[in-house]
Amino acid sequence: MFERKPSSDVPQDQGEWIQAEVFFREGQKLDERFPQLRASGEVRFQGGWLHFRPIQEPPTKVVTLPAEVVKRVEWTIHG
């Protein structure tokens, strides 16, 4: 599990959110309740942080993670 930035510091209206698949580095998880090593959602990078909104019903809050826990991000292109 990795350190998270406090959610109260997450800018909600700055920058564009991009649909993507996020792959975490080995040994990292998005959440103990959801032990996947990858997740789909919307992302936005800001400084050394990745802001992530997972795709779930009902919609969840934004999760902010240090960028170094991310192995790669694959953008989803709609055409």
PyMOL commands that set and color helices and strands:
alter all, ss='L'
color gray80, all
select helices_A, chain A and resi 7-9+67-69
alter helices_A, ss='H'
color red, helices_A
select strands_A, chain A and resi 18-24+38-46+49-54+63-66+70-75
alter strands_A, ss='S'
color yellow, strands_A
deselect
rebuild
show_as cartoon
